[in-house]
């Protein structure tokens, strides 16, 4: 059991963006040499310049690498600075009490715990090794953004999504809000492509966009 004394103050773009691989922090590099043709490279470079992202192997960012669920939750939890500072527990939470496939001694366990207790509705049976889809990552990222901060009420004129039938009905509202927040954009054919696998570059850009919206519209 726990009681919550949460601070709903908005965080700025300087919130920590942690990118982890195998539990180790990425090694620093002088500049990313493999993002020259990557869409959103300016945002990735900006995050790097701010000290928010680092290379995987020295100066390599590996932008096309698909993120696992473990990495995706780390992006969200670390990037939105989700923590347990304002939550009081009778018994310290452990990942295995919440998630059937997350062990307590793995590098991403705390990120899962932090996200869960900050309102991110991660499925209890999620497989942290499985790749994350655009729909999954977007839903969890928006939940972390909205439930941890005070944002203005918005009136949505729903965008026409050409492949809406491929999105789970319960997620349509979240996806529409992600478009308003400019976390996502539709492609030239008006498609969202919910089942596509999220790459490291895409995850970084989406998180950057979420933090930009929060910085501009979150209450301080």
C-alpha positions, 0 to 999 in steps of 0.5 A: 500500500502507498500514499501519494504526495505528488508534485505536479510541477512541469519539468523542462526540456533539461529533464534527464534522457537516459538511454540504456543498453544492457544496463550500462550508460552509453559511452560519451562521444565527440559527435554522432557520426551515423545520424547524417541522413536520419530524420530528426537528426537536429533534435537528436543532435540538440539532445546530445549537445545538451548532454541528454543523449550519449553514443552507444559505441563512442560516436555512434548513436545507432539510430536505426536500432529497434528498441525493446520494451525495456529500453522503451520504458527506460526512455519514458521513465528517465526522460520524463523524470518519473520517480518515487520521491513523492510516494511513501510506501509501507513496503518498498516495491519490487518489479516482480510483484508487479510484472510477471516477466521483469526480474528484480535484479535487471538494469531496467527494473527501477524504470518499470517501477517508477513508470508504474507508480506514476500512472503509466499503464504497463501491461503486467505480462509485458515481455521486456525483450520484445520490440516496441511498436509505435502504438505501444510506445506512444500510448505509454509516453503520453500517459507518462506525460499527462499523468505526471504533469499539469497540462492545459485542457485541449479541444481536439478536432480529430485528425483523419487517420488513414489506417485508424482500423489498425489502432486499438479502439481504446488507444485512438484518443491517446494517438489523437492527442499525441498528434496535437502534442506534436509527438507524432505526425502522420505520413504523407498518406495520412497513415500512423503505422501503429505496428511499426517497430520504434527505432532509437532515433524515433524514440529520441525524437518522440521524447524530445517532442513530448518534452518540448510540449511540456516545456511550452504548455506545462504549468510551473 
